[in-house]
Amino acid sequence: MVEVKDLFNLDETIAKALFEDVTYPWEVLPRIGGFIKELGMTLLTEEYDHPQEDVWIARSAKVAPTASITGPCIIGKEAEVRHCAFIRGNAIVGEGAVVGNSTELKNVVLFNKVQVPHYNYVGDSVLGYKAHMGAGSITSNVKSDKTLVCVNVNGVKMETGLKKFGAMVGDNVEVGCGSILNPGTVVGRESNIYPLSSVRGYVKEKSIYKKQGEVVEKR
């Protein structure tokens, strides 16, 4: 239910090779930066600019002059990085993705067509194809007691060995405005999260998350 194959279409990311030798998607989090550096050196110069060390930006992407971008980072074809976006490093922005005004990214993989368009924070997370985070929704990536993050799947705790782990968000997930995805959250494909939700644990695919303890299947 929470394996890579359950959550993501790997044909919809330039980072396909990053996921192919792992079972659980959070296993890639410590490897994103190194993967970007290796992949970046193979990108075609006629398709990608290399404006600074460890930063590659597709020539067809639109990047606002006020955006702050620190490598390692790859911004894909036709992507849009808007006014005052803050990309702090170890970030892959997929083809056709939108990183909006005042949105902050750190150690993330955004698959193609992901939208994080308004005041979002996404850290130590993976967002699948066409996932969308409503205005002000964020991933919380560190527990308040600073202990290692576990993934709780139907009462079974899975150890990750990670102190920083935000959320694994499957393909075509809609996260409502103002929601918080707590550390270790996994949201299955095609699920919807109600606005102003505080989500933790595992949300089954094709579900509607209304509040903790009230999750219904889509009809």
C-alpha positions, -999 to +999 in steps of 0.1 A: +000+000+000+029+024+006+055+010-018+067+030-048+047+009-072+015+017-052+019+055-053+037+067-084+039+064-122+077+064-126+073+073-163+062+108-151+095+119-136+131+125-148+141+108-115+128+074-125+162+057-119+162+071-083+132+050-074+139+018-093+161+001-067+140+009-036+108-005-022+095+024-002+097+060-016+111+076+015+143+056+010+153+081-017+153+111+006+189+109+016+200+103-020+182+132-039+212+156-038+237+132-051+213+119-078+207+154-091+245+161-094+250+129-114+219+134-136+226+170-142+259+163-158+241+142-185+215+167-195+217+181-230+231+217-232+207+225-260+178+217-236+191+228-202+210+259-190+235+255-163+235+290-147+254+281-115+270+251-098+247+221-095+217+240-110+201+229-143+171+248-157+153+237-188+154+264-215+116+261-219+110+267-182+098+301-169+117+313-138+108+346-122+139+368-116+129+371-080+130+334-074+159+321-052+174+288-064+202+269-046+216+237-060+216+208-063+184+215-084+169+205-117+139+224-131+122+205-159+108+214-192+078+238-193+080+242-155+071+275-139+088+290-109+070+321-098+077+353-079+097+348-047+098+310-048+126+297-025+143+265-037+168+256-010+185+227-027+181+190-034+150+197-055+137+182-087+109+202-103+091+181-129+081+189-164+051+213-164+052+217-127+043+250-109+062+263-079+043+294-068+048+327-051+066+324-017+066+286-020+096+269-004+111+236-015+139+215+002+150+180-005+120+170-027+110+153-059+081+169-077+068+146-105+056+161-137+026+185-136+027+189-098+013+222-085+025+238-053+013+273-064+006+294-033+025+298+000+034+261+003+063+245+022+073+211+009+103+195+026+118+160+026+089+148+005+078+133-028+048+145-047+034+123-075+022+131-110-004+159-110-005+161-072-018+195-061-014+213-028-039+240-021-029+275-009-011+275+024-009+237+027+024+223+039+044+193+048+057+192+083+090+173+082+103+171+118+085+157+148+082+181+178+102+157+200+129+153+172+127+115+173+129+094+142+098+093+120+077+062+116+050+055+090+018+043+107-001+020+083-034+008+098-019+006+133+014-010+122+044+013+126+071+011+100+105+024+110+122+047+085+154+057+103+148+093+092+146+123+114+134+145+086+105+131+065+075+151+054+050+133+032+047+108+003+019+121-019+006+098-046-004+106-082-034+129-087-038+137-050-056+169-041-046+185-008-070+212+005-061+247+014-045+252+048-038+215+055-008+201+073+007+168+063+024+157+095+058+138+095+055+104+079+022+109+061+015+088+031-014+097+008-026+071-018-033+079-054-063+099-064-073+108-028-087+142-016-078+159+016-103+184+030-092+219+036-078+227+071-070+191+078-042+178+100-032+145+084-009+118+098-004+081+090-017+064+058-046+076+037-058+048+014-059+055-023-092+069-038-103+082-004-117+114+009-100+125+041-125+147+060-108+146+094-089+122+117-110+091+120-134+101+092-121+088+058-145+076+032-140+059-002-147+078-033-177+067-053 
